């Protein structure tokens, strides 16, 4: 299945959208990046069908798929993309740019990691984690205390950021941990997972 959750990014400009993509390790200038813009006033169903055909003809090779102004996609187009997101066996990273998160079907939102300008600002304001923060007994450290969902989400995102840096250094197990923490983050956002329990699971994953 997809190695990471699709990104649903609320951004009003291409420059801020690209900045967020860069922070998430995606690059629209790479040859493996497929960029989809509205055809006229909307993202049409035939664009999604063409994308699906291309991805399956390309086999299992890694790809990045970036949608601009996805809020202009029709309900039919969004449902067609949903079927692609649900497919297994695809090594693909998706990013969807929207003006408002609420303009996207809830079934797609539930399968994405949502990034807003507020969450990005909060992430930039906080210091990054390092591996030394996850020494023995860190489970009880105050920096890993989260009584609110928003605090737990921020900690999860910082953990993912740390693991991405470790993966870039060649740490093989980091990618697997990223996928697990993305799942935890999704449960936290959409399934009322206890905030502290979510943080504890992230800390245990990294420190073990």
Secondary structure as UniProt FT lines:
FT   STRAND          6..10
FT   HELIX           14..23
FT   TURN            24..25
FT   TURN            28..29
FT   TURN            31..32
FT   STRAND          33..36
FT   TURN            40..41
FT   STRAND          42..43
FT   HELIX           45..57
FT   TURN            58..60
FT   STRAND          63..67
FT   HELIX           70..72
FT   HELIX           75..86
FT   STRAND          92..98
FT   HELIX           101..103
FT   HELIX           106..109
FT   TURN            110..111
FT   STRAND          112..115
FT   HELIX           117..125
FT   HELIX           131..134
FT   TURN            136..137
FT   HELIX           138..140
FT   HELIX           142..144
FT   HELIX           149..168
FT   TURN            169..170
FT   HELIX           172..190
FT   HELIX           195..207
//
